[in-house]
Amino acid sequence: MKSDAERAVKGIEGVEKVDNQIEVLPPSPMDDQLRLRLYRAIYGYPSLQRYALGVQKPIRIIVKSGRVTLEGVVDNEADKNTAGIRANSVPGIFSVTNNLQVVKP
């Protein structure tokens, strides 16, 4: 998929160069378990459940060797902070980087 994404972007008119920095994470049962627990902790929380609607989730949960990064867009600072707190509450996490962006009204 990494090379497919690069090919697709290269095919866009006006694109002269592509710096493909997509990282393919190795399979990890531990990270898979953490990802599931994080999903439940974040999307199962009442004030964050509305973000679970739809196919493309606005809060992306990236787990690499027990280190978590939250990416995406939320409606307000409270939701950003709540997602970070919920992620930090999951046992087995080494660190959480909360890169969620707040939608500008």
N, C-alpha and C positions, 0 to 999 in steps of 0.2 A: 504494500500500500504506500510505503514511503516513496518509491520510485514512481508509482502511479500519480501521486499528488504532485511531484516535481514535473512530470510530463504534462499534466493538466495545466499547471501554471505557466510553463514555458510556451504552451500553445496559445496563450492570451495575447492578442494583438497589442503591441507596444512594450511588452516585457522583453528586456534585453538580457537580463541575468537573473538567475535564481540561486539563492544561498539556502540550500535545503538543510535546516537544522533540526528536522524532525528526529526524535530519538525513539527507537524501538526498544521498549523495556523487555528484559528477559522474563520468561515465565517464572512466577514465584507463588507457590501455594500460600505462604505466609502473607504476602502482599494482597493476594486475592481475598483472603479471609478478612484482612484489615479493611479493604475496599468495601466489602459487604457490610461490615459493622459500621463503617463511616457513613455509607449510604443510609442505613437505618437510623443512625444517630442524627443525621442532618435532615433528610427528607421525612423522617417519621416524627419530627418535632412540630407541634401544632402551628407555630407561626411561620415555619418554613415549608409546610406541606404544599402550598400553592406553587412552589418552584418544581415540584415533582410532576406536574402536568405536562403533557406533550412528549414528543419523541426526543427532541434535543434539550437536555437539561441545562438550565442556565448556570448551575453550579457544577463545575467539572472537578472531580476528585482524582488526583494523580498520586499514586503511591509508588515509591521507589525505595526499596530496602528499608521499609518502615518509616520513611520520611514522607510527609504528606504536603501537597501543595493544593490549595483551592484556587481555581481560576474561574472567571466568568463575571456575570453582571447581576447585581441584586438591586432592589428598589430603594433601599435606605441603609444608613450606617448601622442601625440596630440589627437588621438582618445580617449584615456582614459580620458584625461582632458575635451575634448568636451562632452563626455557622462556625466561626473560629472556635468559640467556646465548646460547642458540641463536638467538633473534631478533636479538640484537646482532651475531651473526657473519655475517648475510646482507649481502652487498655492496649498496650503493645505498640503505641505510637512513639517514635523517638523525637519527632519535631513536627510542627505545623507551620507552614508559611501561607498566610492568608493574603492572596493577591486579588481577592474579589474587588470589583469596581462598583461604585454606586452610580446608578443612572442619574444623569443631570436632568432636572426638570425643565 
